[in-house]
Amino acid sequence: MLSLPWNRTRAPIKDEKLPSSTPSSSSSTLTNALPPEFFRVASTPPSLLSTERRDELLQHARMKRIAWIEGSGSGTRVRRETPLKKTPSHLLELMKCADDLSHYIDSMDAVVAPPSSSSSSSKHASSDSGAAPSISLLEEIAARSDPAAWTGHPLPSLAIDPTFERAYGQLLDVLKHADAADLVQTLQGFIRSMHDTKAKTSAAASMGDKVHTFVAHFLNVLQLSPLVRTMERANLLEDLRDTDLRRDAVEVFVMEKLHDKVFGGGAHFDDDARLAARIASLGFLTFAHLDITATADVDAWTRVQTQLQTLPRYLSPRRQMDCILGVCQALTDLLKAHLGKYPGADEFLPALIYTILKANPRHLHSTVAYIQTFRHPSKLMSEPGYFFTHVVSSLSFLEHLDDSGLSITPEEFHTGLAQTKRSMDAATTLPSPSSSIASEDAAAPPSSSSLTQAPSVLDVRSQRRKKSLSTTAAALFTFHLPSFTNPAPTLHTFMHKSADDLRVQDVPRLLAEYKMLNVMCVQHGLLNPKHI
């Protein structure tokens, strides 16, 4: 028979002879019958938590925060440091149970979620045959620091700016500190609120404004944080002191957590399919059709196209713009090696168009909208932003392209287009976006799902154009200039400065603003691209 508590306490009473006397004597007899431990437990309030148990719970909470910090938007956890060796075995078992429970809850959320909210970029990436999975910045850093331990898909060749990498690592060091619970809770609260919002149906501009507002707010929180000030005094945040690097680090962290929620959506993914079909239908075009003479180094062209195909793997707008910058720099080097000088717009833009045609990266329309919406407006005025406008202009050019923009006869153009379309129809069972291609072949206006009003469309070779593309209807791809009511810096940085006021460190910013001014003039029809 089991020795239960009530059996142990009642056994002495059963053998005790209780005399019939006054209540006080009965109470005294009962007191003598029960063991002393019974009264000590009842009269002494138990301690809520021992010091050891409290430390274990605090450590578990911190480990849970670190797991969230190091996890990507898809929930993948990446460790940059070895687990604590002094962690008790029973605590490790509890942590494993907590991870299993969290995974189970996430699985149940996926089951009960409505179909419209399940179209995350990671799921779309996994559904594409042969598509490489997305990769977070922390995964890139971890894989490059220990290539032998990396077992995932091959990494992209895009390098990471060392200064930014250090700043991002310092931000993670702040967030993983034992005294950073309030900072992490602030981030988690915003991420949770964005996930609770119907992001796919919300206005893109509204979502972008929320992100920019929160990033600015969190930068102020970091500035006032006693923990950050203490770490700065200890010279632990040397790179994170820089305002631009700090903002970029916070933006990358936030957007990698939000990527699966805010990237693309039903309408954008439909535009992705139409754009991919349109670019594929132009696959018959060659170097000669775009008057490209730098054709000797075929391997270099292949490397550039492969690099552009990695664009959708990056989770943050900054890394996506880094990818675009890397592609454009590689194209510039390729053309410079052939021409013996830096290429102008007449050489560079056709090369970029050809690269996009042959690479045809996935989710290209969604990526453009993602960068325009969530990258900080001031960064669209930088050198990467300058090349980003060329990508947008190239897509606008491809959207309206006909035989008049190429070194090709109308018959050759339409014959090649028809043959490519027949090959596409035979190679896939997916419904082709015939309405988009047919309307474009007939020079009809594009779809009404345009992003904004059209800028002046790219003129690749103005001397061989038969008609101006600036008279076409609203384009699907446009460049969003930052609002002049936005407190972000615009082109007025050096307006009231003299030559004596300029410093050496001002030269990169001055050059970037000069390039951006040229792009704005081209888009507003004030300057011909070949004069850039």
N, C-alpha and C positions, 0 to 999 in steps of 0.2 A: 504494500500500500504506500502511495506517495506521501511523503511528509510535508503536508501543506501547512501554511501559516496558521490557519484557523484550527487545525488539528493539534498543532504544537501549543497553542495558547489555551485551548479548552481542556486539554488532557489533565492538567493539575486540578481544574475545577471539578472534574468528574469524580476524582478520588477524595475530594475535600468534604468533610462533614460539616455542613452549614447549620449551626444552631439557630433556632427560632428566637431571635432577639430583636432589639431595636434596629432601625435602618443604619444607624451609625456603626453598630457592631458588624452588620452585614458588609458594609463598605470596607471596614477594617479587615475583615476576613478575606474579601475579594482582593484587597491590596496585597495581603500576604501571599495569596495564591498565585498571582501573576508574577512572571519573572521581572527583575529590575530593568532589563533592556527594553521592555515594552514601554515603560514610563519615560525612559530617557529619550527614546525616539519620538514619543508623542509630545513631550514638553520642550524639547530643544529644536528650534527651527533648523532644517537642513540647509547646508550651504548650497547656493544656486549653481555655481560652477567653480570647479577647482582652477587654480592658476594654470595647471598643465592643460586642462581641457579647454580653457579660454584661449590659450596660445595656439592650440591645435585648430580651433575654429577660425581664429584670425588668420592663421597660415593658410587654411583651406580657402577662405574668402579671397585672400590675395592671389593664390594660385589660380582660382577661378577667374579673377580679373585679368591675370596675365594670359590665361588661355584665350580670353575674349580679345585682348589687345593683339595677340599674335595670330589670331585667326583671320582669314580673308572673308570676303563677303559670302562665300559659299560654305563657310564654317570650317575650312581646313586649318588645322593648327600647325604652326611652325615654331620650333624651339631654336632659339639662337644660343641657348646656354644649357648645360646639363642639369638634370633634376637635382634637387637638394638631397644629398646623401643621408642627412640626418632625419629625413621624413619617416615617421613611424610606419610600420607595415600596415597597421589597422587603418591609418589615415590614407595610405595609398589605396587600400581596398575601397574606402568610402569615396575617394576621388574617382575611381573607376566606375563605381556604381552611379555616381552623379553624372559622369560623362555618358554612360549607357542610358540613363533616364533622360538626359537632355536630347540625345539622339532619338530616342523613342518619341519624345514630345514633338521634335522637329518633323519626324516622319508622320505623325498624326496631323500636324498642321498642314503638311503637304497634301494629305488625303482629303481633309475637309475644306481646303482652300478652294475658292471658285476658279473655274478654268481660266478666266481672264487674268488672274493674278499669278498664274504659274508660269508665265512666259519670261522667265529670267534669262539673262544672257548666258549663264552657265549651262542651262538646259538647252538653249538653242545651240550653244557650242558643241555640246555632247551629241545633239541630234544630227549635226552635220557630219557626213561620212568623212573620216580621215582628218577631221579638224582637230588642231592642237588645243588643249584646254587653256583657260585663262590662267594668268600667273600674277601673283601679288608682288609688290616691291620687296617685301620681306623675304618671300620665296626666292626672288632673284638674288638678293644679297646673300642668303644662306647657301644657295647653290653655287654661287661664284666663290664664296669663301671656302667651301669644301666640296669641290666637284665630284670627288670619289664617293661621297655619301649621297649624292643626288640620284634618285631612282626614277624621277618623273620624266615627262616628255622633254626632248632636247630643248635647251634654252635658246631664246633669240640672241642674236649677236649684238644687240644694242647695248652699248656701254652705259653706265650710270655715272653721272657727275659726282666725283669724289666728295666735293664740298657738300652737295645736297645729301648724299648718302650718309655722311657723318651727322648732318643736322637732323635727318630723319631718325637715325639711331639714338641721338640724344633726346628727341621727343619721346621715343619709346622708353628710354631710361627714366624719364620723368614720370610717365604714366604708370610704369611698373614699380615705382617706389612705394614703400609701405604707407607713406603719408599722402598718397595721391588718390585716395578713394573718392574724394569729392570731385576731383577732375574727371575721373573715369565715369562717375555717375552722371555728370553733366553731359558727357559724350553719349553715354548709353541712353539717356533720356531723349536726346535729339534723334538719335538713330531709331529708337523705338517709335517716336512720334511720326517720323517719316515713313516707317514701315506700316504704321496703322493708317496712314493716309492712302487714299486711292490714287497712288502716284501715276499710274498708267493713264488715268482719265483726267488728271489735273493738268492745267496749263503748264507747258514747259517753262515759260518765263517765270511763273510763280514758284515752281520748284527751285529754279536756279536762284531766285531772289532769297528764298528761305536758306539755302545753303550758304550764299555769300554773307547774309546777315548773321547766321550762326557762327561762321568762321571768324568774322570780325569780333563778335561777342566773346568767343572762346580765346582769341588772342588777347583781349583785355583781361580775361580771367587769368591767363597765364602770366601776364605782366604783373598782376597784383598778388599772385600766389606766393606765400612765404616760402614754400618748398622751392619754387623756381628761383627766387632771390637767393636762397641759401646755396643752391647748386651753382648759381652764377658766381657768387663770391668765392666758391671753391674751384672756379675755373673748369667746371664740368660741362658747360654749355657754350663753348667758344663759338661754334658755328651756328648754333640756334639763336645766338644774339641778333644775327642779321634779320631784319624785318621781313624781307622778301623770302628768305629761306624758311623762316618760321611759318609764314603764311602758306607757302607751298607744302611744307611738311604736314600741317594740319589739314589742308585741302586734300592731299593724297590719302591721308588716314581716313578722313570722313567719306570720301568718294569710293574708296575700296570697300567700305562697309555698306554703302548704298548702291553700289553698281548693279547688283542683281535686281534691285527694286526700281530704279529710275532709268536704266538703260533701255532704249528702244521702246517697245510697246507694239500693240497690234497694228496701228497705222504706219509706224515707222518700219516695222518688219515687212509690211506689204510694199513700201517704197524700196526697201532693200532688195526684195525679189525683182521688182521692176527694173531697178538700176542694174542689178547683176545680169539680167537678161539683155538689157540694152547694151551693156559693155561687151557681153559675150557675142552679141550679134555683129559687133564691129571687129571681131577677132581676126578677120581676113586682112586687115590693114597691116602694112609693112613699113619699114623705115622709109622707103622711097615715097610712099604716100604722104608722109609728114615732112619730107625734105630733110631727113636726118642723115648726116654723112658720117657720123662717128659710129661706124658699124663693125669695126675690126675686132674689138674686145668683146666677144659674145659672152664670155664668162662673167665679165663685170656687169653686163646688163642683167644676166640671170641672178647675180647676187643682189642687185638692187631690187629686182622684182620680188625675190624671196623675202627680203627685209620688209617690203611694203605689205606682204601677205601676213606678217606677224602683227599688224596694227590692231586687230580686234582682240588679241590676247591680253593686252594691257588693260588694267581695271580703272586707272585714273586718267583724267584729261591731260594732266601734265606728261605722263609717260607716253600717251598717244601722240602728243605734240612733239615729244622727244623723238619718237619713231619717225614722224614726218620730217623733222629737221635732219635726222640721220640719212634718210632717203635722199633728200634734196642736196645735202652736202656730198653724198656719194655720186650723185648725178653731176654736180658741179666739177668734182675731181675727174670724172670720166670724160666730160666734154673738154675740160682744160687740157688733159693729156693729149687729146686729138687736135684741138685748135691752137694750142700753144699760148692761150690767153684765157682769162675768165670769160665764160659765155655770157652773152647778152640775152635779153628776153626772147629774141627771135630764135636762138639756139636752145635755151633752157626749157621754155614752155612746151614746145613739141616733144622734147625728151621726156618731160614729166607726163604728158598726155599718153605717150607710148607706154611708159612704165605702168600707168594705171590700167591701160587697155590689157596688157599682158598679165599683170598680177591679179586684177579683179578681186580685191580682198573682200571677205565676207562682211556683212552688216555695215557697208560703207556709208550709206545714208544715215543710219542710226549713229555712227561714230561722229560724223560731221555735226549732227544736231546735239549730240552729247557734249562735244567740245565747246560749241557755241553757247550752250546753256550753262554749263557748270564750271568752265575755266574762268578764272577771275578776269574781268574786262581789261585790266591793265596788262595782263600777259598776252592778250590778243594784239597788243601794240608793240610786241617785242620781235626779235628776229625769228623765233619759231612761228609767231603769229603772221609774220610777213610771208613765210613759205606756206602757211596754212591757207592764206588767201589765194595763193596760186593753185592749191589743190581744189579749192571751192570753184575757182574760175575754170579750171580744167574740166570739172564735172559739169559745169554749166555749158561749156563748149561741147562736150560729148552728148549732152542732152539734145542739143539743136543741130548736131553735125549732119551735113549732107555733102553732096559731091562738090559744092562750091567752095568748101573749106579745105579741099585736099587736091593733091596733084594726081587727079584721076578723072576719067570721063564719067558722065552720068550713067552710061550703060554699065561700065565696070563696077561702079558703086552699087547700083541696085542689084546687079547679078551676084556680086559677092555677098550682099546683105541677104538675098533670098537663099543662097546656098548655105550660108551659116545658119539661118533660121531652120532650114530643113534638117540640117545635121543636129541641131539642138532638139528639135521635135522627135527625131529618131533615137536620140541618146538618152532621153529622160521621159518618164511617165508623168512628171509634174506638169500641171497646166501652165503653158507659157503665157506671159503677159502680153497677148496679142494686141490688146487694145492700146497699150502704151507704144509698142513698136510700130504697129500699123499707123497710128496717128502721127508718130514722128516721121515715118517714111513719107506720109502724105503732106508733111509740113503743116500739120494741124497744131493748134495750141496744146501745150502740155496739160497734165492732170491738174485738177483743182486743188490737189493736196499740197500746193506749194508752201514753202516755209514763210517767205515774205515777198515783197515786191522785187523785181529784177534789177540788178545793177547793169552797167554796160558789159556786154558779153566779150569774152576774150577774143582778140583778133590775132591768131597765130602768125599768119603770113599775110599782112594787109595788102601787099602788092599783087597777090593772086586771088584775092577775094572777088567774087562776082556781085555780092550784095552784102550789106552790113548786117551783122547778127544783132545789133542793138535795137532793131525794129521788131524783134520777135516778141512773143507773148511772155507772160511772167514765168521766170525760170524756177525750177525746183530747188536749185542750189544757189544760195546767196551768202554773203558774208555779213554778219551782224556787227556793226560798229558799236563800240561802247557808248552809252548815253552820255551826253554832255552834262546832264544833271547829276551823274554819278560822281561821288567824291574821289574816284580813282583818278590817277594822273592821266592827262591827255597829252596833246602835242604842245602844250604851253610851258613846258619845263624850262626852256631856254629862251623864252620870248623876250624877256627883259634883261638878259645877260649880255655882257660884252665879251670880246675875245680874251681879255685879261681875267675875266671871272671863271673861265673854263679850266678844269683840272684834267689830268690824264685819265682818271677814273670816270670822267663824264663822257669820254669818246664813245664807248660801246652804246650808251643810252642815246647819245646824239645821232649816231649812225642808224640805230633802230628806228628812231622817230623820223629820220629822213627817208628811210625806206618805206615806212608806213605812210608818210605823206604822199609819196609817189603812187602807192597802191590806191589811196583814196582819190587822187586826181584821175587815175585811170578809170576807176569805177564810176566816177561822176562825169566821164567824158572830157576831162580837161587836159589829158595827156595821152599820147599814143604809147602803147607798151614798149615799142622798140626804142623809145627814147629813155627808158629807165636806166 
